[in-house]
Amino acid sequence: MRKVEQLLKAQARVCVIAPVLDAGLANLRDAGRIQWRCGDFSPAHLDGAALVVAATDDAAVNAAVAVAARERGIWFNVVDDGANSQFIFPAIVDRSPLIVAVGTAGRSPTLARRVRAQIEALLPQRIGELAEYAGRWRERVKAALPEVSRRLRFWETFFDGPIATRVLAGEAPAQLDTDIDIDATARGEVYLIGVGPGDPDLLTLRAQQLLQQADVLLHDRLVPSQILDRARRDALRIDVGKSPGAHDTTQESINRQLVEWAQRGLRVARVKGGDPFVFGRGGEELAVLREAGIPVTVVPGITAATAAAASALVPLTQRGFSQSVTFVTATGAGSGSLDWAALARPGQTVVFYMGGAQIDTIAAKLAAHGLPPTHPVALIERASWPEERVLPATLGDLSGIARRGQLQSPTLLIVGEVAAFAIARGVKETARLPPV
Ligand code: SAH
């Protein structure tokens, strides 16, 4: 059945010779997708075949099939017997029209499958579409650039450039359907990459692929070096992190650097913690880049709220407990800009980002708007980091925590009935939670 499926996928015409068909094969026959010759094997069955697969569990029959195929000069495969086969079915990465075959000459199909899985992870899902796309332009590029070395250079630049990035992101640029802009391939571009909460395993595949393409990285302070190390070794790394109180790289300066590097024709990765569009000022950077006409690709990342919720085993929504979840920045919690009455309503989950210094204010405001001191909360420090810590608590526990210097940043505060599910974790520090 497995072989038939692979062969059909490759558009072979398949004839099964067997005394009986199992249910799967019978379905294929009923659907007209395969032929069936009912009966025991006889060498004459092979006449006219292009390939033969001996897939019985009877070694004598398999051997007879091999002999008959050899006599007729037809290539044969004996299933699970590479040594007695003339061809093999390799493990395949199928991003048609791009195909990668991995084989170990029958030594270890399991190893081949593992290597295949690694290649799968490495190749963008839409690389087949990219191959199609390039194929559509092949003749025109050939005509426009008759000189082989120029053409080679063109294609090298093309696959590294913004057009390829866009095709891989699922949008085939329409203007290319009429005319390929050869100079444009040498233009710079920017990737706004969200790299998640810290653990490199929580990177997306696309983040990893684009990190490897970038010539320049502008990264936040909190992005760990293990993630930056996924970039090319010769890529330039610039720390544009804004640490509280320290000498800032202003947002304006970051915006300017992004534009300048891209205008020099480089591929610039703006590497941000979490998701670029959740309290990450990604929107401002996007606007500046669009204004400057620089192609931008945005890669979503796992945001701190979902990472912290996973760490604490707190479902952000849960039937009967919470019907909505709100992400709030606690910066300016005291300034009156937040709708505390709405945030203090029960039956919902509220996640406060950047709340470390504001915990007292948050607790006081929520209490003032009617949440009881017993209302569950969870503090999650450094979600997904080795030093991660989960503190289940109640609203009443919160006051004074920050003042006593008991929080390690970055910290996230989850407020809501679901926080009661939080499981204390991390450095035997749970004991540090002060008594009410
Ligand atoms: N764009 C980011 C958020 C940047 S704002 C994202 O989507 O996650 C920075 C705030 O995010 C921090 O003050 C903290 O509240 C939260 N944060 C970021 N990483 C965190 C982590 N690993 N654990 C807990 N909170 C985190």
Residues whose N, C-alpha, C, O or C-beta is under 5 A from the ligand:
A	BS01	SAH	P197 G198 G273 G274 D275 P276 V278 F279 G280 I302 T303 A304 F352 Y353 M354 G355 I380 E381 R382 A383 P410 T411 L412
